[in-house]
Amino acid sequence: MKPLLILNCCARKNDEPSQAISLYKGALFSMLPSDILERFELAILSAEYGLINSNAVLSPYEQRLPKRFSQDWDRFIQKQRPKAEELLNSINLENRHIFVICVNDYLAVFDQWSKEPSFKALLDKAQYVYASRGHRGIGVLKSRLKTIIKAESPKAALASLNS
């Protein structure tokens, strides 16, 4: 079963409608290997659309997350959580590894959703949930993402079985 990788959206985007994985052009997306979807389920936390499947076709947009803990932020949390739960249900989290690699504002959204019993119940199905915490910039996130991709690759799994 493929692990689930959750990344946040970014400001740099293609100019034309495209699948989410191709729409975003930020630092984390530029380091994804070409076979990422063969090795991981990929979901993206978007300031415009909430949690989306990487294959969702999106038009370019300019939207930032509302300021944390503002009324607009609370509305975003409440509006987008059911959609996030629907996506996670469709993926089937049973015994999966989940990796959340997001900048702090997006990680705060994920954490807020995780306080809701229905969302937490979905995460509890997973074998393992990792959220990248305590980072101080994109360089640390890139390093952690690189480590996760390498550690969860089929070669790494085969190497551990052969040792």
TAHUZI-V213069 format. One record per helix or strand. SS is the DSSP state (2 for helix, 1 for strand). FROM is the first residue (numbers start at 1). TO is the last residue. Records with the same first field share a line. If there is no record, write none. Layout:
SS->FROM-TO / FROM-TO
//
This chain:
1->3-8 / 13-13 / 18-19 / 24-24 / 40-46 / 50-53 / 57-58 / 97-101 / 128-131
2->20-23 / 27-30 / 36-39 / 71-91 / 104-114 / 117-124 / 138-151 / 154-162
//
